[in-house]
Amino acid sequence: MPRYEFRCRECAAGGAPGTFEVDRSMTAAAEPAACPHGHMDTVKLLSTVSLGGRSSGDRAPQPAGAPAGGGGCCGGGCCGG
């Protein structure tokens, strides 16, 4: 089940961190959430998640004659860049 992070404006205004997490289904993702202290003035935060893959330091070796860059627009020669 996905976990969503919220921020309580009332708790944050009082000097507390004000963030809390809620586990709920994706169909309920847009529903409001009360903070653990019962305040309803909350906003859902945009969270970023990294799921595996390679870091920039772990790139595979490029074949001889391959253009420099990471590919994509203007990095792999697709638009002449």
N, CA, C, O and CB atoms as a CASP TS submission, in Angstrom:
PFRMAT TS
TARGET T0000
AUTHOR 0000-0000-0000
METHOD Language model
MODEL 1
PARENT N/A
ATOM      1  N   MET     1       0.844  -1.174   0.000  1.00  0.00           N
ATOM      2  CA  MET     1       0.000   0.000   0.000  1.00  0.00           C
ATOM      3  C   MET     1       0.893   1.241   0.000  1.00  0.00           C
ATOM      4  O   MET     1       1.858   1.312   0.761  1.00  0.00           O
ATOM      5  CB  MET     1      -0.962  -0.004   1.222  1.00  0.00           C
ATOM      6  N   PRO     2       0.576   2.213  -0.845  1.00  0.00           N
ATOM      7  CA  PRO     2       1.397   3.422  -0.920  1.00  0.00           C
ATOM      8  C   PRO     2       1.351   4.231   0.374  1.00  0.00           C
ATOM      9  O   PRO     2       0.368   4.204   1.115  1.00  0.00           O
ATOM     10  CB  PRO     2       0.941   4.288  -2.081  1.00  0.00           C
ATOM     11  N   ARG     3       2.425   4.938   0.617  1.00  0.00           N
ATOM     12  CA  ARG     3       2.538   5.819   1.786  1.00  0.00           C
ATOM     13  C   ARG     3       2.611   7.253   1.271  1.00  0.00           C
ATOM     14  O   ARG     3       3.399   7.563   0.377  1.00  0.00           O
ATOM     15  CB  ARG     3       3.803   5.460   2.671  1.00  0.00           C
ATOM     16  N   TYR     4       1.785   8.117   1.842  1.00  0.00           N
ATOM     17  CA  TYR     4       1.728   9.519   1.434  1.00  0.00           C
ATOM     18  C   TYR     4       2.174  10.395   2.594  1.00  0.00           C
ATOM     19  O   TYR     4       1.854  10.119   3.751  1.00  0.00           O
ATOM     20  CB  TYR     4       0.298   9.910   0.969  1.00  0.00           C
ATOM     21  N   GLU     5       2.913  11.449   2.281  1.00  0.00           N
ATOM     22  CA  GLU     5       3.414  12.358   3.306  1.00  0.00           C
ATOM     23  C   GLU     5       2.583  13.639   3.280  1.00  0.00           C
ATOM     24  O   GLU     5       2.318  14.202   2.218  1.00  0.00           O
ATOM     25  CB  GLU     5       4.927  12.671   3.088  1.00  0.00           C
ATOM     26  N   PHE     6       2.183  14.082   4.455  1.00  0.00           N
ATOM     27  CA  PHE     6       1.383  15.284   4.610  1.00  0.00           C
ATOM     28  C   PHE     6       2.099  16.252   5.541  1.00  0.00           C
ATOM     29  O   PHE     6       2.991  15.863   6.294  1.00  0.00           O
ATOM     30  CB  PHE     6      -0.023  14.945   5.147  1.00  0.00           C
ATOM     31  N   ARG     7       1.702  17.507   5.480  1.00  0.00           N
ATOM     32  CA  ARG     7       2.214  18.520   6.401  1.00  0.00           C
ATOM     33  C   ARG     7       1.025  19.234   7.019  1.00  0.00           C
ATOM     34  O   ARG     7       0.105  19.663   6.321  1.00  0.00           O
ATOM     35  CB  ARG     7       3.166  19.531   5.675  1.00  0.00           C
ATOM     36  N   CYS     8       1.059  19.354   8.341  1.00  0.00           N
ATOM     37  CA  CYS     8       0.018  20.063   9.072  1.00  0.00           C
ATOM     38  C   CYS     8       0.460  21.518   9.237  1.00  0.00           C
ATOM     39  O   CYS     8       1.501  21.792   9.833  1.00  0.00           O
ATOM     40  CB  CYS     8      -0.261  19.390  10.463  1.00  0.00           C
ATOM     41  N   ARG     9      -0.322  22.427   8.717  1.00  0.00           N
ATOM     42  CA  ARG     9       0.039  23.847   8.797  1.00  0.00           C
ATOM     43  C   ARG     9      -0.024  24.360  10.230  1.00  0.00           C
ATOM     44  O   ARG     9       0.790  25.194  10.628  1.00  0.00           O
ATOM     45  CB  ARG     9      -0.883  24.680   7.907  1.00  0.00           C
ATOM     46  N   GLU    10      -0.978  23.870  11.000  1.00  0.00           N
ATOM     47  CA  GLU    10      -1.099  24.333  12.396  1.00  0.00           C
ATOM     48  C   GLU    10       0.085  23.868  13.238  1.00  0.00           C
ATOM     49  O   GLU    10       0.641  24.652  14.006  1.00  0.00           O
ATOM     50  CB  GLU    10      -2.413  23.824  13.020  1.00  0.00           C
ATOM     51  N   CYS    11       0.474  22.611  13.102  1.00  0.00           N
ATOM     52  CA  CYS    11       1.620  22.099  13.867  1.00  0.00           C
ATOM     53  C   CYS    11       2.904  22.809  13.453  1.00  0.00           C
ATOM     54  O   CYS    11       3.721  23.166  14.302  1.00  0.00           O
ATOM     55  CB  CYS    11       1.770  20.576  13.668  1.00  0.00           C
ATOM     56  N   ALA    12       3.085  23.016  12.131  1.00  0.00           N
ATOM     57  CA  ALA    12       4.288  23.676  11.635  1.00  0.00           C
ATOM     58  C   ALA    12       4.353  25.128  12.114  1.00  0.00           C
ATOM     59  O   ALA    12       5.437  25.637  12.397  1.00  0.00           O
ATOM     60  CB  ALA    12       4.333  23.620  10.101  1.00  0.00           C
ATOM     61  N   ALA    13       3.209  25.791  12.205  1.00  0.00           N
ATOM     62  CA  ALA    13       3.184  27.177  12.676  1.00  0.00           C
ATOM     63  C   ALA    13       3.555  27.252  14.155  1.00  0.00           C
ATOM     64  O   ALA    13       4.037  28.284  14.622  1.00  0.00           O
ATOM     65  CB  ALA    13       1.795  27.800  12.445  1.00  0.00           C
ATOM     66  N   GLY    14       3.335  26.171  14.891  1.00  0.00           N
ATOM     67  CA  GLY    14       3.670  26.137  16.304  1.00  0.00           C
ATOM     68  C   GLY    14       5.096  25.721  16.580  1.00  0.00           C
ATOM     69  O   GLY    14       5.482  25.576  17.740  1.00  0.00           O
ATOM     70  N   GLY    15       5.887  25.525  15.542  1.00  0.00           N
ATOM     71  CA  GLY    15       7.295  25.184  15.711  1.00  0.00           C
ATOM     72  C   GLY    15       7.602  23.702  15.604  1.00  0.00           C
ATOM     73  O   GLY    15       8.774  23.326  15.610  1.00  0.00           O
ATOM     74  N   ALA    16       6.598  22.850  15.508  1.00  0.00           N
ATOM     75  CA  ALA    16       6.823  21.408  15.334  1.00  0.00           C
ATOM     76  C   ALA    16       7.122  21.134  13.864  1.00  0.00           C
ATOM     77  O   ALA    16       6.796  21.953  13.005  1.00  0.00           O
ATOM     78  CB  ALA    16       5.581  20.575  15.814  1.00  0.00           C
ATOM     79  N   PRO    17       7.744  19.980  13.562  1.00  0.00           N
ATOM     80  CA  PRO    17       8.021  19.659  12.156  1.00  0.00           C
ATOM     81  C   PRO    17       6.744  19.648  11.311  1.00  0.00           C
ATOM     82  O   PRO    17       6.751  20.122  10.175  1.00  0.00           O
ATOM     83  CB  PRO    17       8.720  18.300  12.054  1.00  0.00           C
ATOM     84  N   GLY    18       5.675  19.122  11.846  1.00  0.00           N
ATOM     85  CA  GLY    18       4.396  19.168  11.160  1.00  0.00           C
ATOM     86  C   GLY    18       4.189  18.139  10.079  1.00  0.00           C
ATOM     87  O   GLY    18       3.113  18.117   9.480  1.00  0.00           O
ATOM     88  N   THR    19       5.156  17.281   9.787  1.00  0.00           N
ATOM     89  CA  THR    19       4.959  16.277   8.744  1.00  0.00           C
ATOM     90  C   THR    19       4.585  14.938   9.355  1.00  0.00           C
ATOM     91  O   THR    19       5.027  14.590  10.450  1.00  0.00           O
ATOM     92  CB  THR    19       6.222  16.134   7.886  1.00  0.00           C
ATOM     93  N   PHE    20       3.760  14.192   8.625  1.00  0.00           N
ATOM     94  CA  PHE    20       3.350  12.860   9.044  1.00  0.00           C
ATOM     95  C   PHE    20       3.028  12.043   7.803  1.00  0.00           C
ATOM     96  O   PHE    20       2.808  12.599   6.727  1.00  0.00           O
ATOM     97  CB  PHE    20       2.128  12.920  10.009  1.00  0.00           C
ATOM     98  N   GLU    21       3.000  10.730   7.952  1.00  0.00           N
ATOM     99  CA  GLU    21       2.757   9.832   6.828  1.00  0.00           C
ATOM    100  C   GLU    21       1.464   9.057   7.042  1.00  0.00           C
ATOM    101  O   GLU    21       1.078   8.755   8.171  1.00  0.00           O
ATOM    102  CB  GLU    21       3.937   8.864   6.641  1.00  0.00           C
ATOM    103  N   VAL    22       0.803   8.741   5.925  1.00  0.00           N
ATOM    104  CA  VAL    22      -0.446   7.995   5.949  1.00  0.00           C
ATOM    105  C   VAL    22      -0.350   6.886   4.914  1.00  0.00           C
ATOM    106  O   VAL    22       0.001   7.142   3.763  1.00  0.00           O
ATOM    107  CB  VAL    22      -1.672   8.922   5.673  1.00  0.00           C
ATOM    108  N   ASP    23      -0.657   5.663   5.309  1.00  0.00           N
ATOM    109  CA  ASP    23      -0.754   4.545   4.370  1.00  0.00           C
ATOM    110  C   ASP    23      -2.200   4.460   3.910  1.00  0.00           C
ATOM    111  O   ASP    23      -3.114   4.364   4.730  1.00  0.00           O
ATOM    112  CB  ASP    23      -0.281   3.191   5.024  1.00  0.00           C
ATOM    113  N   ARG    24      -2.408   4.496   2.592  1.00  0.00           N
ATOM    114  CA  ARG    24      -3.765   4.374   2.051  1.00  0.00           C
ATOM    115  C   ARG    24      -3.688   3.927   0.613  1.00  0.00           C
ATOM    116  O   ARG    24      -2.635   4.001  -0.020  1.00  0.00           O
ATOM    117  CB  ARG    24      -4.540   5.707   2.164  1.00  0.00           C
ATOM    118  N   SER    25      -4.811   3.465   0.102  1.00  0.00           N
ATOM    119  CA  SER    25      -4.850   2.987  -1.276  1.00  0.00           C
ATOM    120  C   SER    25      -4.702   4.158  -2.243  1.00  0.00           C
ATOM    121  O   SER    25      -4.924   5.311  -1.873  1.00  0.00           O
ATOM    122  CB  SER    25      -6.163   2.223  -1.550  1.00  0.00           C
ATOM    123  N   MET    26      -4.330   3.856  -3.468  1.00  0.00           N
ATOM    124  CA  MET    26      -4.173   4.896  -4.478  1.00  0.00           C
ATOM    125  C   MET    26      -5.506   5.567  -4.790  1.00  0.00           C
ATOM    126  O   MET    26      -5.527   6.743  -5.152  1.00  0.00           O
ATOM    127  CB  MET    26      -3.568   4.312  -5.752  1.00  0.00           C
ATOM    128  N   THR    27      -6.608   4.852  -4.659  1.00  0.00           N
ATOM    129  CA  THR    27      -7.907   5.449  -4.928  1.00  0.00           C
ATOM    130  C   THR    27      -8.274   6.495  -3.886  1.00  0.00           C
ATOM    131  O   THR    27      -9.102   7.366  -4.154  1.00  0.00           O
ATOM    132  CB  THR    27      -8.973   4.376  -4.980  1.00  0.00           C
ATOM    133  N   ALA    28      -7.672   6.426  -2.700  1.00  0.00           N
ATOM    134  CA  ALA    28      -7.942   7.389  -1.629  1.00  0.00           C
ATOM    135  C   ALA    28      -6.835   8.435  -1.507  1.00  0.00           C
ATOM    136  O   ALA    28      -6.815   9.192  -0.537  1.00  0.00           O
ATOM    137  CB  ALA    28      -8.110   6.660  -0.300  1.00  0.00           C
ATOM    138  N   ALA    29      -5.919   8.491  -2.465  1.00  0.00           N
ATOM    139  CA  ALA    29      -4.752   9.372  -2.376  1.00  0.00           C
ATOM    140  C   ALA    29      -5.125  10.845  -2.270  1.00  0.00           C
ATOM    141  O   ALA    29      -4.432  11.598  -1.587  1.00  0.00           O
ATOM    142  CB  ALA    29      -3.866   9.166  -3.576  1.00  0.00           C
ATOM    143  N   ALA    30      -6.189  11.274  -2.920  1.00  0.00           N
ATOM    144  CA  ALA    30      -6.552  12.690  -2.940  1.00  0.00           C
ATOM    145  C   ALA    30      -7.389  13.118  -1.738  1.00  0.00           C
ATOM    146  O   ALA    30      -7.663  14.307  -1.574  1.00  0.00           O
ATOM    147  CB  ALA    30      -7.303  13.000  -4.203  1.00  0.00           C
ATOM    148  N   GLU    31      -7.796  12.182  -0.903  1.00  0.00           N
ATOM    149  CA  GLU    31      -8.628  12.527   0.250  1.00  0.00           C
ATOM    150  C   GLU    31      -7.824  13.291   1.295  1.00  0.00           C
ATOM    151  O   GLU    31      -6.628  13.049   1.456  1.00  0.00           O
ATOM    152  CB  GLU    31      -9.232  11.265   0.872  1.00  0.00           C
ATOM    153  N   PRO    32      -8.477  14.215   2.009  1.00  0.00           N
ATOM    154  CA  PRO    32      -7.773  14.947   3.067  1.00  0.00           C
ATOM    155  C   PRO    32      -7.388  14.017   4.214  1.00  0.00           C
ATOM    156  O   PRO    32      -7.993  12.961   4.399  1.00  0.00           O
ATOM    157  CB  PRO    32      -8.645  16.098   3.593  1.00  0.00           C
ATOM    158  N   ALA    33      -6.385  14.415   4.974  1.00  0.00           N
ATOM    159  CA  ALA    33      -5.940  13.615   6.110  1.00  0.00           C
ATOM    160  C   ALA    33      -5.772  14.508   7.323  1.00  0.00           C
ATOM    161  O   ALA    33      -5.193  15.591   7.233  1.00  0.00           O
ATOM    162  CB  ALA    33      -4.621  12.880   5.789  1.00  0.00           C
ATOM    163  N   ALA    34      -6.275  14.055   8.451  1.00  0.00           N
ATOM    164  CA  ALA    34      -6.075  14.781   9.709  1.00  0.00           C
ATOM    165  C   ALA    34      -4.708  14.417  10.260  1.00  0.00           C
ATOM    166  O   ALA    34      -4.271  13.272  10.137  1.00  0.00           O
ATOM    167  CB  ALA    34      -7.201  14.453  10.746  1.00  0.00           C
ATOM    168  N   CYS    35      -4.032  15.382  10.867  1.00  0.00           N
ATOM    169  CA  CYS    35      -2.730  15.097  11.479  1.00  0.00           C
ATOM    170  C   CYS    35      -2.951  14.292  12.759  1.00  0.00           C
ATOM    171  O   CYS    35      -4.082  14.197  13.237  1.00  0.00           O
ATOM    172  CB  CYS    35      -1.946  16.421  11.781  1.00  0.00           C
ATOM    173  N   PRO    36      -1.902  13.718  13.315  1.00  0.00           N
ATOM    174  CA  PRO    36      -2.042  12.923  14.539  1.00  0.00           C
ATOM    175  C   PRO    36      -2.626  13.711  15.718  1.00  0.00           C
ATOM    176  O   PRO    36      -3.113  13.114  16.678  1.00  0.00           O
ATOM    177  CB  PRO    36      -0.696  12.365  14.931  1.00  0.00           C
ATOM    178  N   HIS    37      -2.580  15.049  15.652  1.00  0.00           N
ATOM    179  CA  HIS    37      -3.131  15.883  16.722  1.00  0.00           C
ATOM    180  C   HIS    37      -4.557  16.326  16.419  1.00  0.00           C
ATOM    181  O   HIS    37      -5.140  17.101  17.178  1.00  0.00           O
ATOM    182  CB  HIS    37      -2.250  17.102  16.944  1.00  0.00           C
ATOM    183  N   GLY    38      -5.127  15.836  15.304  1.00  0.00           N
ATOM    184  CA  GLY    38      -6.515  16.121  14.965  1.00  0.00           C
ATOM    185  C   GLY    38      -6.753  17.347  14.113  1.00  0.00           C
ATOM    186  O   GLY    38      -7.907  17.656  13.814  1.00  0.00           O
ATOM    187  N   HIS    39      -5.719  18.059  13.708  1.00  0.00           N
ATOM    188  CA  HIS    39      -5.884  19.247  12.856  1.00  0.00           C
ATOM    189  C   HIS    39      -6.226  18.812  11.427  1.00  0.00           C
ATOM    190  O   HIS    39      -5.714  17.807  10.934  1.00  0.00           O
ATOM    191  CB  HIS    39      -4.587  20.126  12.866  1.00  0.00           C
ATOM    192  N   MET    40      -7.088  19.574  10.781  1.00  0.00           N
ATOM    193  CA  MET    40      -7.474  19.248   9.402  1.00  0.00           C
ATOM    194  C   MET    40      -6.836  20.168   8.358  1.00  0.00           C
ATOM    195  O   MET    40      -7.051  19.965   7.163  1.00  0.00           O
ATOM    196  CB  MET    40      -8.976  19.313   9.268  1.00  0.00           C
ATOM    197  N   ASP    41      -6.065  21.164   8.771  1.00  0.00           N
ATOM    198  CA  ASP    41      -5.420  22.084   7.828  1.00  0.00           C
ATOM    199  C   ASP    41      -4.106  21.451   7.362  1.00  0.00           C
ATOM    200  O   ASP    41      -3.021  21.868   7.768  1.00  0.00           O
ATOM    201  CB  ASP    41      -5.167  23.496   8.488  1.00  0.00           C
ATOM    202  N   THR    42      -4.227  20.443   6.507  1.00  0.00           N
ATOM    203  CA  THR    42      -3.061  19.694   6.037  1.00  0.00           C
ATOM    204  C   THR    42      -2.962  19.757   4.527  1.00  0.00           C
ATOM    205  O   THR    42      -3.959  19.979   3.840  1.00  0.00           O
ATOM    206  CB  THR    42      -3.127  18.236   6.500  1.00  0.00           C
ATOM    207  N   VAL    43      -1.751  19.560   4.009  1.00  0.00           N
ATOM    208  CA  VAL    43      -1.514  19.485   2.568  1.00  0.00           C
ATOM    209  C   VAL    43      -0.680  18.250   2.275  1.00  0.00           C
ATOM    210  O   VAL    43       0.213  17.891   3.042  1.00  0.00           O
ATOM    211  CB  VAL    43      -0.805  20.770   2.043  1.00  0.00           C
ATOM    212  N   LYS    44      -0.980  17.605   1.159  1.00  0.00           N
ATOM    213  CA  LYS    44      -0.194  16.443   0.745  1.00  0.00           C
ATOM    214  C   LYS    44       1.088  16.941   0.100  1.00  0.00           C
ATOM    215  O   LYS    44       1.053  17.834  -0.747  1.00  0.00           O
ATOM    216  CB  LYS    44      -0.999  15.528  -0.237  1.00  0.00           C
ATOM    217  N   LEU    45       2.213  16.372   0.492  1.00  0.00           N
ATOM    218  CA  LEU    45       3.506  16.771  -0.043  1.00  0.00           C
ATOM    219  C   LEU    45       3.868  15.916  -1.241  1.00  0.00           C
ATOM    220  O   LEU    45       3.455  14.761  -1.339  1.00  0.00           O
ATOM    221  CB  LEU    45       4.590  16.670   1.030  1.00  0.00           C
ATOM    222  N   LEU    46       4.624  16.477  -2.133  1.00  0.00           N
ATOM    223  CA  LEU    46       5.144  15.739  -3.277  1.00  0.00           C
ATOM    224  C   LEU    46       6.403  15.029  -2.827  1.00  0.00           C
ATOM    225  O   LEU    46       7.389  15.673  -2.468  1.00  0.00           O
ATOM    226  CB  LEU    46       5.425  16.679  -4.496  1.00  0.00           C
ATOM    227  N   SER    47       6.376  13.723  -2.843  1.00  0.00           N
ATOM    228  CA  SER    47       7.524  12.930  -2.416  1.00  0.00           C
ATOM    229  C   SER    47       8.239  12.376  -3.632  1.00  0.00           C
ATOM    230  O   SER    47       7.607  12.026  -4.629  1.00  0.00           O
ATOM    231  CB  SER    47       7.091  11.788  -1.476  1.00  0.00           C
ATOM    232  N   THR    48       9.544  12.299  -3.548  1.00  0.00           N
ATOM    233  CA  THR    48      10.322  11.678  -4.609  1.00  0.00           C
ATOM    234  C   THR    48      10.857  10.359  -4.098  1.00  0.00           C
ATOM    235  O   THR    48      11.264  10.241  -2.942  1.00  0.00           O
ATOM    236  CB  THR    48      11.475  12.602  -5.084  1.00  0.00           C
ATOM    237  N   VAL    49      10.853   9.381  -4.962  1.00  0.00           N
ATOM    238  CA  VAL    49      11.283   8.039  -4.594  1.00  0.00           C
ATOM    239  C   VAL    49      12.294   7.557  -5.618  1.00  0.00           C
ATOM    240  O   VAL    49      12.100   7.737  -6.821  1.00  0.00           O
ATOM    241  CB  VAL    49      10.076   7.063  -4.500  1.00  0.00           C
ATOM    242  N   SER    50      13.352   6.955  -5.155  1.00  0.00           N
ATOM    243  CA  SER    50      14.340   6.368  -6.041  1.00  0.00           C
ATOM    244  C   SER    50      14.172   4.857  -5.980  1.00  0.00           C
ATOM    245  O   SER    50      14.229   4.260  -4.905  1.00  0.00           O
ATOM    246  CB  SER    50      15.794   6.801  -5.651  1.00  0.00           C
ATOM    247  N   LEU    51      13.969   4.255  -7.121  1.00  0.00           N
ATOM    248  CA  LEU    51      13.776   2.808  -7.180  1.00  0.00           C
ATOM    249  C   LEU    51      14.891   2.165  -7.980  1.00  0.00           C
ATOM    250  O   LEU    51      14.798   2.066  -9.204  1.00  0.00           O
ATOM    251  CB  LEU    51      12.411   2.462  -7.794  1.00  0.00           C
ATOM    252  N   GLY    52      15.925   1.735  -7.318  1.00  0.00           N
ATOM    253  CA  GLY    52      17.006   1.001  -7.978  1.00  0.00           C
ATOM    254  C   GLY    52      17.598   1.753  -9.155  1.00  0.00           C
ATOM    255  O   GLY    52      17.413   2.962  -9.294  1.00  0.00           O
ATOM    256  N   GLY    53      18.289   1.046  -9.974  1.00  0.00           N
ATOM    257  CA  GLY    53      18.916   1.662 -11.130  1.00  0.00           C
ATOM    258  C   GLY    53      20.363   1.990 -10.828  1.00  0.00           C
ATOM    259  O   GLY    53      20.901   1.626  -9.782  1.00  0.00           O
ATOM    260  N   ARG    54      20.968   2.674 -11.753  1.00  0.00           N
ATOM    261  CA  ARG    54      22.377   3.017 -11.618  1.00  0.00           C
ATOM    262  C   ARG    54      22.540   4.476 -11.263  1.00  0.00           C
ATOM    263  O   ARG    54      21.769   5.326 -11.709  1.00  0.00           O
ATOM    264  CB  ARG    54      23.134   2.701 -12.900  1.00  0.00           C
ATOM    265  N   SER    55      23.527   4.754 -10.474  1.00  0.00           N
ATOM    266  CA  SER    55      23.864   6.155 -10.215  1.00  0.00           C
ATOM    267  C   SER    55      24.742   6.635 -11.357  1.00  0.00           C
ATOM    268  O   SER    55      25.221   5.828 -12.154  1.00  0.00           O
ATOM    269  CB  SER    55      24.585   6.335  -8.827  1.00  0.00           C
ATOM    270  N   SER    56      24.956   7.934 -11.440  1.00  0.00           N
ATOM    271  CA  SER    56      25.731   8.481 -12.555  1.00  0.00           C
ATOM    272  C   SER    56      27.159   7.961 -12.560  1.00  0.00           C
ATOM    273  O   SER    56      27.803   7.945 -13.609  1.00  0.00           O
ATOM    274  CB  SER    56      25.738   9.999 -12.496  1.00  0.00           C
ATOM    275  N   GLY    57      27.669   7.534 -11.404  1.00  0.00           N
ATOM    276  CA  GLY    57      29.031   7.020 -11.334  1.00  0.00           C
ATOM    277  C   GLY    57      29.152   5.571 -11.768  1.00  0.00           C
ATOM    278  O   GLY    57      30.261   5.059 -11.914  1.00  0.00           O
ATOM    279  N   ASP    58      28.016   4.901 -11.976  1.00  0.00           N
ATOM    280  CA  ASP    58      28.030   3.484 -12.338  1.00  0.00           C
ATOM    281  C   ASP    58      27.633   3.245 -13.791  1.00  0.00           C
ATOM    282  O   ASP    58      27.089   2.189 -14.114  1.00  0.00           O
ATOM    283  CB  ASP    58      27.103   2.713 -11.429  1.00  0.00           C
ATOM    284  N   ARG    59      27.892   4.192 -14.652  1.00  0.00           N
ATOM    285  CA  ARG    59      27.490   4.022 -16.048  1.00  0.00           C
ATOM    286  C   ARG    59      28.261   2.903 -16.710  1.00  0.00           C
ATOM    287  O   ARG    59      29.433   2.660 -16.422  1.00  0.00           O
ATOM    288  CB  ARG    59      27.690   5.313 -16.821  1.00  0.00           C
ATOM    289  N   ALA    60      27.571   2.239 -17.598  1.00  0.00           N
ATOM    290  CA  ALA    60      28.205   1.175 -18.374  1.00  0.00           C
ATOM    291  C   ALA    60      29.189   1.811 -19.348  1.00  0.00           C
ATOM    292  O   ALA    60      28.984   2.947 -19.776  1.00  0.00           O
ATOM    293  CB  ALA    60      27.141   0.312 -19.134  1.00  0.00           C
ATOM    294  N   PRO    61      30.237   1.109 -19.698  1.00  0.00           N
ATOM    295  CA  PRO    61      31.193   1.665 -20.659  1.00  0.00           C
ATOM    296  C   PRO    61      30.523   1.914 -22.000  1.00  0.00           C
ATOM    297  O   PRO    61      29.659   1.146 -22.423  1.00  0.00           O
ATOM    298  CB  PRO    61      32.394   0.724 -20.835  1.00  0.00           C
ATOM    299  N   GLN    62      30.926   2.995 -22.669  1.00  0.00           N
ATOM    300  CA  GLN    62      30.381   3.344 -23.977  1.00  0.00           C
ATOM    301  C   GLN    62      31.166   2.611 -25.065  1.00  0.00           C
ATOM    302  O   GLN    62      32.384   2.466 -24.963  1.00  0.00           O
ATOM    303  CB  GLN    62      30.427   4.884 -24.204  1.00  0.00           C
ATOM    304  N   PRO    63      30.478   2.156 -26.092  1.00  0.00           N
ATOM    305  CA  PRO    63      31.195   1.525 -27.202  1.00  0.00           C
ATOM    306  C   PRO    63      32.090   2.538 -27.914  1.00  0.00           C
ATOM    307  O   PRO    63      31.818   3.739 -27.896  1.00  0.00           O
ATOM    308  CB  PRO    63      30.201   0.899 -28.200  1.00  0.00           C
ATOM    309  N   ALA    64      33.149   2.048 -28.537  1.00  0.00           N
ATOM    310  CA  ALA    64      34.063   2.921 -29.264  1.00  0.00           C
ATOM    311  C   ALA    64      33.292   3.651 -30.351  1.00  0.00           C
ATOM    312  O   ALA    64      32.499   3.047 -31.074  1.00  0.00           O
ATOM    313  CB  ALA    64      35.244   2.117 -29.870  1.00  0.00           C
ATOM    314  N   GLY    65      33.528   4.947 -30.464  1.00  0.00           N
ATOM    315  CA  GLY    65      32.870   5.747 -31.498  1.00  0.00           C
ATOM    316  C   GLY    65      31.504   6.269 -31.078  1.00  0.00           C
ATOM    317  O   GLY    65      30.873   7.008 -31.833  1.00  0.00           O
ATOM    318  N   ALA    66      31.037   5.903 -29.899  1.00  0.00           N
ATOM    319  CA  ALA    66      29.731   6.387 -29.440  1.00  0.00           C
ATOM    320  C   ALA    66      29.866   7.853 -29.056  1.00  0.00           C
ATOM    321  O   ALA    66      30.908   8.265 -28.545  1.00  0.00           O
ATOM    322  CB  ALA    66      29.201   5.542 -28.233  1.00  0.00           C
ATOM    323  N   PRO    67      28.821   8.649 -29.298  1.00  0.00           N
ATOM    324  CA  PRO    67      28.902  10.059 -28.931  1.00  0.00           C
ATOM    325  C   PRO    67      28.961  10.221 -27.421  1.00  0.00           C
ATOM    326  O   PRO    67      28.402   9.416 -26.676  1.00  0.00           O
ATOM    327  CB  PRO    67      27.709  10.831 -29.498  1.00  0.00           C
ATOM    328  N   ALA    68      29.645  11.271 -26.975  1.00  0.00           N
ATOM    329  CA  ALA    68      29.708  11.555 -25.551  1.00  0.00           C
ATOM    330  C   ALA    68      28.350  12.042 -25.077  1.00  0.00           C
ATOM    331  O   ALA    68      27.589  12.592 -25.873  1.00  0.00           O
ATOM    332  CB  ALA    68      30.803  12.598 -25.241  1.00  0.00           C
ATOM    333  N   GLY    69      28.035  11.862 -23.851  1.00  0.00           N
ATOM    334  CA  GLY    69      26.743  12.298 -23.310  1.00  0.00           C
ATOM    335  C   GLY    69      25.935  11.100 -22.887  1.00  0.00           C
ATOM    336  O   GLY    69      26.328   9.956 -23.114  1.00  0.00           O
ATOM    337  N   GLY    70      24.826  11.362 -22.283  1.00  0.00           N
ATOM    338  CA  GLY    70      24.017  10.287 -21.729  1.00  0.00           C
ATOM    339  C   GLY    70      22.858   9.879 -22.599  1.00  0.00           C
ATOM    340  O   GLY    70      21.994   9.132 -22.140  1.00  0.00           O
ATOM    341  N   GLY    71      22.796  10.332 -23.833  1.00  0.00           N
ATOM    342  CA  GLY    71      21.659   9.995 -24.671  1.00  0.00           C
ATOM    343  C   GLY    71      20.557  11.014 -24.472  1.00  0.00           C
ATOM    344  O   GLY    71      20.749  12.022 -23.791  1.00  0.00           O
ATOM    345  N   GLY    72      19.430  10.759 -25.050  1.00  0.00           N
ATOM    346  CA  GLY    72      18.312  11.692 -24.924  1.00  0.00           C
ATOM    347  C   GLY    72      18.533  12.911 -25.813  1.00  0.00           C
ATOM    348  O   GLY    72      19.518  12.987 -26.547  1.00  0.00           O
ATOM    349  N   CYS    73      17.625  13.840 -25.740  1.00  0.00           N
ATOM    350  CA  CYS    73      17.682  15.002 -26.597  1.00  0.00           C
ATOM    351  C   CYS    73      18.951  15.819 -26.361  1.00  0.00           C
ATOM    352  O   CYS    73      19.249  16.182 -25.223  1.00  0.00           O
ATOM    353  CB  CYS    73      16.461  15.862 -26.380  1.00  0.00           C
ATOM    354  N   CYS    74      19.665  16.097 -27.378  1.00  0.00           N
ATOM    355  CA  CYS    74      20.874  16.915 -27.394  1.00  0.00           C
ATOM    356  C   CYS    74      22.055  16.266 -26.649  1.00  0.00           C
ATOM    357  O   CYS    74      23.104  16.892 -26.500  1.00  0.00           O
ATOM    358  CB  CYS    74      20.573  18.265 -26.786  1.00  0.00           C
ATOM    359  N   GLY    75      21.896  15.040 -26.189  1.00  0.00           N
ATOM    360  CA  GLY    75      23.000  14.373 -25.534  1.00  0.00           C
ATOM    361  C   GLY    75      23.431  13.138 -26.300  1.00  0.00           C
ATOM    362  O   GLY    75      24.545  12.646 -26.121  1.00  0.00           O
ATOM    363  N   GLY    76      22.557  12.640 -27.147  1.00  0.00           N
ATOM    364  CA  GLY    76      22.888  11.426 -27.878  1.00  0.00           C
ATOM    365  C   GLY    76      22.862  11.615 -29.377  1.00  0.00           C
ATOM    366  O   GLY    76      22.931  10.637 -30.122  1.00  0.00           O
ATOM    367  N   GLY    77      22.765  12.837 -29.830  1.00  0.00           N
ATOM    368  CA  GLY    77      22.829  13.088 -31.267  1.00  0.00           C
ATOM    369  C   GLY    77      21.500  12.982 -31.982  1.00  0.00           C
ATOM    370  O   GLY    77      21.473  13.017 -33.213  1.00  0.00           O
ATOM    371  N   CYS    78      20.393  12.853 -31.264  1.00  0.00           N
ATOM    372  CA  CYS    78      19.111  12.686 -31.915  1.00  0.00           C
ATOM    373  C   CYS    78      18.656  13.944 -32.651  1.00  0.00           C
ATOM    374  O   CYS    78      17.878  13.865 -33.601  1.00  0.00           O
ATOM    375  CB  CYS    78      18.080  12.288 -30.903  1.00  0.00           C
ATOM    376  N   CYS    79      19.143  15.105 -32.211  1.00  0.00           N
ATOM    377  CA  CYS    79      18.753  16.344 -32.873  1.00  0.00           C
ATOM    378  C   CYS    79      19.974  17.109 -33.365  1.00  0.00           C
ATOM    379  O   CYS    79      19.922  18.320 -33.577  1.00  0.00           O
ATOM    380  CB  CYS    79      17.931  17.217 -31.927  1.00  0.00           C
ATOM    381  N   GLY    80      21.065  16.385 -33.540  1.00  0.00           N
ATOM    382  CA  GLY    80      22.269  17.008 -34.063  1.00  0.00           C
ATOM    383  C   GLY    80      23.073  17.744 -33.014  1.00  0.00           C
ATOM    384  O   GLY    80      24.014  18.462 -33.352  1.00  0.00           O
ATOM    385  N   GLY    81      22.712  17.576 -31.705  1.00  0.00           N
ATOM    386  CA  GLY    81      23.391  18.338 -30.657  1.00  0.00           C
ATOM    387  C   GLY    81      24.568  17.636 -30.152  1.00  0.00           C
ATOM    388  O   GLY    81      25.255  18.141 -29.264  1.00  0.00           O
TER
END
